[in-house]
Amino acid sequence: MANSTCSEFKPELLLAHKYPEGTFTYTERDVAIYALGVGACGQSAVDVGDLKYVYNENGQQFVQVLPTFCALFLFESVPGGCPDLPGLPYDPRLLLLGQHYIEIYKPLPSSASTSNEVTLAGLHDKGKAAIAEVEVKTYDKGSGQLLCMNRMTAYIRGAGGFSKSSQPFSYSKYPSIQVSAVKIPKTQPFAVFEDSTQPSQALLYRLSGDYNRVHADPGIAKIAGFPRPILHGVCTLGFVVRAIIKSVCRGDQSMVKNISGRFLAPVYPGETLISEMWVQGLRVIYQAKVKELNRAVASGFVDLHRLASSL
Ligand SMILES: CCC/C=C/C(=O)SCCNC(=O)CCNC(=O)[C@H](O)C(C)(C)COP(=O)([O-])OP(=O)([O-])OC[C@H]1O[C@@H](n2cnc3c(N)ncnc32)[C@H](O)[C@@H]1OP(=O)([O-])[O-]
């Protein structure tokens, strides 16, 4: 439950809050369902780049894992993406995903049991909204190795104003460089990738464990201020990163090191996404637009371990 009974904000209570450790166990079936959820093979069942994420193609022993699969590790510990914030009551129906950041330390196994350590990484009073940042470190239970880190930035409309407006509360436990807003270059993009989401995209994506009702329930979507259910931000991110792997990494998903996304406007299932990419050293800057509206919906960067030799 994303709720609390206190009405007065007590930062010390919130910052001292201990979140329970979560366990997330997955199999190759989960990996394949996730890949379908972020559009793999959505345009062609024999897509040359995508089939390996959903099928043991060419006798490959294991189904390959998309790097954005990491985002799922958070939802076992933070159901619906609504963090428990003691002392700071809010309406979970008004919460949106503002940003998402991922660091990948080890290649993701195609099946594993993981333990997930949850901490509050940031809290900011923006007046009309509160911003809560939840960090999850994921360990492989078998080897004890740290696999990845997710940091979700929840933008909670209507929950701001909990501190003095002359000195708005702001706490962050990580360097600001990790979230620096990207500047979209004025030059022609290195690559542009178009992909359609399906009308059922959010209903398929949620089966991977991200069950926030704003993505499925028309009534909840209306209360949240949308004419119909919206696509999960991390689903949009999955589409974009898959496009970058195809267009810049020449299909090699192991090149991806860090992923950062900021969600600028909602995407409705069924809309067409256009991902524009610019390569700057080992960083790929991207912007995703909804084609039908020519509207930017997400921007950010993907850091790579290396560049493809054919670039
Ligand atoms: C979580 C799980 C549940 C939900 C899942 C989903 O997937 S939902 C689907 C996926 N998500 C979506 O579809 C969400 C799509 N995005 C939106 O609808 C809007 O961008 C918004 C409602 C998040 C903010 O709009 P607005 O007009 O209310 O904002 P403003 O421009 O007036 O700025 C106010 C302050 O907030 C800052 N700030 C602004 N934006 C962001 C951000 N994204 N991120 C972080 N921070 C942000 C900005 O810098 C400023 O601070 P400053 O500079 O004063 O210190």
The ligand as an ORCA input file, in Angstrom:
! r2SCAN-3c Opt
* xyz -4 1
  C       5.796      4.798    -11.276
  C       4.914      3.631    -11.569
  C       3.503      3.963    -11.959
  C       3.362      4.675    -13.242
  C       3.840      4.168    -14.306
  C       3.884      4.768    -15.601
  O       4.508      4.209    -16.408
  S       3.075      6.263    -15.996
  C       3.421      6.446    -17.755
  C       4.750      7.016    -18.026
  N       4.868      8.382    -17.620
  C       4.232      9.402    -18.248
  O       3.494      9.207    -19.178
  C       4.529     10.807    -17.758
  C       4.674     11.774    -18.900
  N       5.086     13.087    -18.427
  C       4.190     14.021    -18.030
  O       2.977     13.821    -18.129
  C       4.751     15.308    -17.476
  O       6.059     15.504    -17.927
  C       4.763     15.349    -15.897
  C       3.297     15.276    -15.407
  C       5.575     14.175    -15.342
  C       5.413     16.655    -15.433
  O       4.833     17.712    -16.091
  P       4.559     19.089    -15.337
  O       4.079     20.039    -16.367
  O       3.694     18.840    -14.146
  O       6.018     19.450    -14.824
  P       6.804     20.831    -14.952
  O       7.409     20.934    -16.312
  O       5.929     21.956    -14.496
  O       7.988     20.609    -13.906
  C       7.766     20.593    -12.506
  C       9.032     20.092    -11.836
  O       9.134     18.672    -12.020
  C      10.295     18.349    -12.774
  N       9.898     17.368    -13.789
  C       9.144     17.611    -14.880
  N       8.962     16.487    -15.574
  C       9.631     15.518    -14.912
  C       9.832     14.155    -15.165
  N       9.321     13.543    -16.232
  N      10.572     13.465    -14.298
  C      11.118     14.048    -13.228
  N      10.961     15.367    -12.936
  C      10.223     16.077    -13.775
  C      10.778     19.630    -13.419
  O      12.167     19.623    -13.597
  C      10.305     20.678    -12.431
  O      11.238     20.805    -11.377
  P      12.094     22.162    -11.219
  O      12.843     22.299    -12.527
  O      11.064     23.217    -11.010
  O      12.980     21.916    -10.049
*
